Amino acid sequence: MQIDPQKVQDVIAEVAAEVVLPRFRALAAHEVRDKGVNDFVTVADEEAEAALAERLPGLLPGSWVLGEEMVARGELSMEALAESDAPVWVVDPVDGTFNFAHGDPAFAVIVALCRGEETLAGWIHDPVRNVTATAERGGGAWLAGTRLRVAPAGPPADLSGTLHAGFRGRATLKAKVDRNRGKVRQVRSLRCSGQEYMRLAAGETHFTLFSSTKPWDHLAGVQLHQEAGGASSLLDGRPYRPQDGQGIGLLSAPDGESWRTLRETLFGADWRPEDGDAPAVQGVFS
């Protein structure tokens, strides 16, 4: 990789300190807007994204930025990831905006660097604690100089984690999960994918299930989790890629065997993700 990961981390921390933190618990009413049901955007999201879009490409000539708010405004589409041969910085300027807008410190700034179908590195920065979890492809997952390791595997009834299969997921998937939530140790959601991945990679929880698979929410987190020793895959068993922003769901677990067991526990042995009439694709975790 032709970049200095520390310089990327420094840029993210600088933008968080200059743009995001000063707005925390200090937002005026006109600085928060609804994008959808329980989906907010703030002036901090937009200003932080603009700052990252200005600074990150300078660290890697020829690269460009795809940000969540750029897509929301219609300036770029997720399809641009599939069409580009250049390195792309995928940015969530304030992940957990609902929390941020309501004064809850569980939010993060997320940046991933990808090229084609590969995620090369990821950074998840906690502005309140001023710490950054980092993961380079093949280089392990780290937080404040400490190498991160996922929690050990075990029977589903002994595994703790979060199940995000609400209004953004398919109704059939939610119904399956709702029937089987009691078979695992579900813990309270942090309402922030970046924070979920940080505690997952640190071994504080065992699994996560997300029905939404947008790249700015998950590319860095999946990289972090995998470099910490975990197994993450779309529910049809395929590896999660930058182009999979419309996937039916994304499951992370301590290893491949526990991934298979968790999917069977939550959905049943014969379940296959519904995608019209198309059969499920069998992959490395199927």
C-alpha positions in Angstrom: 0.0 0.0 0.0 1.5 3.3 -1.1 0.4 5.4 1.9 1.4 6.0 5.5 -1.5 4.7 7.6 -0.5 7.0 10.4 -0.9 10.1 8.2 -4.4 8.9 7.3 -5.2 8.4 11.0 -3.9 11.9 11.7 -6.1 13.5 9.1 -9.2 11.7 10.4 -8.4 12.8 14.0 -7.8 16.4 12.9 -11.1 16.6 11.0 -12.9 15.1 14.0 -11.3 17.6 16.4 -11.8 20.6 14.1 -15.3 19.9 12.7 -17.2 17.2 14.5 -16.4 17.6 18.2 -17.2 21.3 18.4 -20.7 20.5 17.2 -21.3 17.7 19.7 -24.1 18.7 22.1 -24.0 22.2 20.5 -26.1 21.7 17.4 -28.8 24.3 16.6 -32.2 23.1 15.5 -31.5 24.2 11.9 -28.3 22.2 11.8 -30.1 18.9 11.9 -32.3 17.5 9.1 -34.3 14.4 8.5 -33.2 12.1 5.6 -35.7 9.4 6.4 -37.2 7.6 9.3 -34.8 7.8 12.2 -32.1 8.9 9.6 -30.5 12.3 10.2 -27.9 14.5 8.7 -26.2 17.3 10.5 -24.0 20.2 9.5 -21.1 18.2 11.1 -21.7 15.3 8.7 -21.5 17.6 5.7 -18.6 19.7 6.8 -16.5 16.7 7.9 -17.1 14.9 4.7 -16.0 17.9 2.7 -12.9 18.2 4.8 -12.0 14.6 4.4 -12.7 14.8 0.6 -10.3 17.7 0.4 -7.5 16.1 2.4 -7.5 12.4 1.8 -6.7 12.3 -1.9 -3.5 14.2 -1.2 -2.2 11.2 0.7 -2.6 8.9 -2.4 -2.3 10.5 -5.9 -5.0 9.4 -8.2 -7.4 8.4 -5.4 -10.9 9.9 -4.9 -13.6 10.0 -2.2 -17.0 8.4 -2.0 -18.9 9.8 1.0 -22.3 8.8 2.4 -23.7 12.3 2.1 -22.4 12.6 -1.5 -24.5 9.6 -2.4 -27.5 10.9 -0.4 -27.4 14.1 -2.3 -27.2 12.3 -5.7 -23.7 13.6 -6.5 -22.3 10.0 -6.8 -23.7 6.5 -6.7 -22.5 3.3 -5.1 -22.1 1.9 -8.6 -19.1 4.2 -9.0 -17.2 1.8 -6.8 -17.6 -1.0 -9.3 -16.7 1.2 -12.2 -13.5 2.7 -10.8 -10.0 1.3 -11.3 -8.5 4.0 -9.0 -8.2 3.7 -5.2 -11.3 5.0 -3.4 -11.6 6.4 0.1 -15.1 5.4 1.4 -16.2 7.8 4.1 -18.8 7.9 6.8 -18.1 11.4 8.3 -20.3 10.9 11.3 -21.4 7.3 11.8 -24.2 7.1 14.4 -25.6 10.5 13.5 -28.8 9.8 15.5 -26.6 9.4 18.6 -24.5 12.5 17.7 -27.6 14.6 17.2 -29.1 13.5 20.5 -26.0 14.0 22.6 -25.0 10.3 22.9 -21.2 9.8 22.6 -21.5 6.5 20.7 -20.6 7.8 17.2 -17.5 7.5 15.0 -15.7 8.7 11.9 -15.1 5.8 9.5 -12.8 5.7 6.5 -11.9 2.7 4.3 -9.5 2.5 1.4 -10.5 0.1 -1.4 -9.5 -0.7 -4.9 -11.7 -2.8 -7.2 -13.1 -5.7 -5.1 -10.5 -5.4 -2.3 -10.6 -3.4 0.9 -7.0 -2.4 1.6 -7.3 -0.7 5.0 -9.8 0.7 7.4 -9.9 3.3 10.2 -12.6 3.8 12.8 -12.1 6.9 14.9 -13.9 7.6 18.2 -13.8 11.4 18.5 -14.9 11.5 22.2 -12.2 9.1 23.4 -9.7 10.3 20.7 -8.7 6.8 19.8 -8.6 5.1 16.4 -8.9 1.4 15.5 -6.9 0.6 12.4 -6.5 -2.4 10.1 -4.3 -2.9 7.0 -4.8 -5.9 4.8 -2.6 -8.6 6.3 -1.3 -6.4 9.0 -3.6 -7.1 11.9 -6.1 -4.9 13.8 -4.8 -2.3 16.3 -6.1 0.1 18.8 -3.8 2.5 20.7 -0.8 0.2 20.1 -2.6 -2.9 21.2 -3.4 -5.7 18.8 -7.0 -6.6 18.7 -8.4 -10.2 18.9 -11.9 -11.4 18.5 -13.6 -13.3 21.4 -13.3 -17.1 21.3 -16.0 -19.1 19.6 -18.6 -21.2 21.5 -22.1 -22.5 21.3 -24.7 -20.0 20.0 -26.4 -19.8 23.4 -23.1 -18.6 24.9 -22.3 -16.0 22.3 -23.3 -12.3 22.8 -23.9 -9.7 20.1 -26.3 -7.4 18.3 -29.0 -8.2 15.8 -29.8 -5.3 13.5 -32.7 -6.6 11.4 -35.2 -3.7 11.7 -37.0 -1.5 9.3 -34.1 -1.2 6.8 -34.1 -5.0 6.3 -36.4 -7.3 4.4 -39.5 -8.3 6.4 -38.9 -12.0 5.9 -35.4 -11.7 7.4 -36.7 -9.7 10.3 -39.4 -12.2 11.0 -36.8 -15.1 11.1 -34.6 -13.1 13.4 -37.4 -12.1 15.7 -38.4 -15.8 16.2 -34.9 -16.8 17.2 -33.4 -13.9 19.1 -33.7 -15.8 22.4 -31.3 -18.5 21.2 -28.3 -16.1 21.5 -27.3 -13.6 24.1 -28.4 -10.4 22.5 -26.9 -7.2 23.9 -28.0 -3.6 23.6 -27.3 -2.0 20.2 -25.0 1.0 20.2 -26.8 2.4 17.1 -23.4 3.0 15.5 -21.8 0.4 13.3 -18.3 1.8 13.8 -18.7 1.4 17.6 -20.1 -2.1 17.2 -17.1 -3.2 15.1 -14.7 -1.7 17.6 -16.1 -3.7 20.5 -16.5 -6.8 18.2 -12.8 -6.7 17.2 -11.7 -6.1 20.8 -13.5 -9.3 21.9 -16.2 -7.5 23.9 -18.9 -9.1 21.9 -19.0 -12.2 19.7 -21.2 -11.4 16.7 -23.1 -8.8 14.8 -25.9 -9.1 12.2 -26.7 -6.1 9.9 -29.5 -6.1 7.4 -28.2 -2.9 5.8 -24.8 -3.4 4.0 -23.8 0.1 2.9 -20.1 0.3 2.2 -19.4 3.4 4.4 -20.9 1.6 7.4 -19.1 -1.7 7.0 -15.9 -1.8 4.8 -13.6 -0.6 7.5 -15.4 -2.6 10.2 -15.3 -5.9 8.3 -11.6 -5.3 7.6 -11.0 -4.6 11.3 -12.9 -7.7 12.4 -11.2 -10.0 9.9 -7.7 -8.7 10.8 -8.6 -9.4 14.4 -9.2 -13.1 13.5 -13.0 -13.1 12.9 -15.1 -14.3 10.0 -17.5 -11.9 8.2 -19.6 -12.7 5.2 -22.9 -11.8 3.4 -25.7 -14.1 4.5 -25.5 -16.0 1.2 -21.9 -16.9 2.1 -20.0 -14.6 -0.2 -17.2 -12.4 1.1 -18.3 -8.8 1.6 -16.9 -6.5 -1.1 -17.1 -2.7 -1.7 -19.7 -3.3 -4.3 -22.1 -5.2 -2.0 -24.1 -2.2 -0.7 -27.4 -3.8 -1.6 -26.7 -7.2 0.1 -29.5 -8.9 2.1 -27.5 -9.0 5.2 -24.0 -9.2 6.8 -23.0 -11.6 9.6 -19.8 -11.5 11.6 -18.7 -14.2 14.1 -15.5 -15.4 15.8 -14.7 -18.0 13.1 -16.1 -19.8 10.1 -17.7 -22.6 12.1 -19.4 -20.3 14.5 -20.6 -18.2 11.5 -22.3 -21.3 10.0 -23.8 -22.2 13.4 -25.1 -18.8 14.0 -26.7 -18.5 10.6 -28.4 -21.8 11.1 -29.5 -20.8 14.7 -31.0 -17.5 13.5 -32.5 -18.6 10.2 -32.8 -22.4 10.2 -30.8 -25.2 8.5 -32.6 -25.0 5.2 -32.9 -21.2 4.9 -31.4 -19.4 1.9 -31.5 -15.6 1.4 -34.3 -14.6 -0.8 -33.4 -12.7 -4.0 -36.3 -12.9 -6.3 -36.3 -16.5 -7.7 -32.6 -16.7 -7.8 -30.9 -19.5 -5.8 -28.5 -18.5 -3.1 -24.8 -18.3 -4.0 -22.7 -20.8 -2.1 -19.5 -19.3 -0.6 -16.7 -19.8 1.8 -18.9 -19.8 4.8 -22.0 -21.7 3.3 
